[in-house]
Amino acid sequence: MAMQSPAFSFEIKKLLGVISKGSGGWTKELNLVSWNGKEAKFDIRDWDPDHERMTKGVTLSAKELIALRDLLNSLEIEE
């Protein structure tokens, strides 16, 4: 799915998973996204149901995602 706005373009190359679902059908997702035609990176952000609108998010290289995974695995998280 490729989209373009006046400021930037993006293409969701692969939906890797839904982290959570919010009201109105928005979902927080981990996707592989190409921004402005560049190499796809891992991306975490909220998307509307049609993947046309989004919130600000975090984009990570594979190396950064591995570092985040390792950091999360080392934490003792209480729910």
C-alpha positions in Angstrom: 0.0 0.0 0.0 1.7 3.2 -1.2 0.5 6.7 -0.2 1.8 10.2 -0.9 1.2 13.5 0.8 2.6 16.9 -0.1 5.4 16.5 2.5 6.3 12.8 2.2 5.4 9.4 0.8 5.3 6.0 2.4 4.7 2.4 1.6 3.9 -0.2 4.1 5.9 -3.1 2.9 4.8 -5.6 5.5 2.5 -5.6 8.5 4.5 -7.4 11.2 1.9 -7.2 14.0 -0.7 -5.3 15.9 0.4 -4.2 19.3 -2.9 -2.8 20.5 -6.3 -1.6 19.3 -7.8 1.7 20.2 -11.2 3.4 19.9 -12.4 4.3 16.5 -10.5 1.4 14.9 -7.0 2.9 15.2 -4.2 0.3 15.8 -0.7 0.6 17.2 1.4 -1.5 14.8 4.9 -2.7 14.0 5.4 -2.4 10.3 8.2 -2.5 7.7 7.8 0.9 6.1 9.6 2.7 3.2 9.5 6.5 3.7 10.1 8.7 0.7 11.2 5.8 -1.5 14.1 4.9 0.8 15.0 1.5 2.3 12.3 0.1 4.5 12.7 0.4 8.2 10.9 -1.0 11.3 8.2 1.4 12.4 5.9 1.7 15.4 2.9 4.1 15.3 -0.9 4.3 15.4 -2.7 4.0 12.1 -6.3 4.6 11.1 -8.3 1.6 9.8 -7.5 2.5 6.1 -3.8 3.2 6.8 -4.2 6.7 5.3 -3.7 8.7 8.5 -1.1 8.1 11.3 0.3 9.5 14.5 3.9 10.4 15.1 5.9 7.2 15.7 9.3 5.7 16.0 11.3 4.4 13.1 14.2 2.0 13.7 16.9 0.3 11.7 17.3 -3.5 12.1 20.3 -2.8 14.4 18.2 -0.5 16.6 15.3 -2.9 16.7 17.7 -5.7 17.9 19.1 -3.3 20.6 15.5 -2.5 21.7 14.6 -6.2 21.8 17.7 -6.9 23.9 16.9 -4.0 26.2 13.3 -5.1 26.7 14.3 -8.7 27.3 16.6 -7.5 30.1 13.9 -5.6 31.9 11.7 -6.9 34.7 8.3 -5.5 33.8 5.4 -5.5 36.2 1.9 -5.2 34.8 
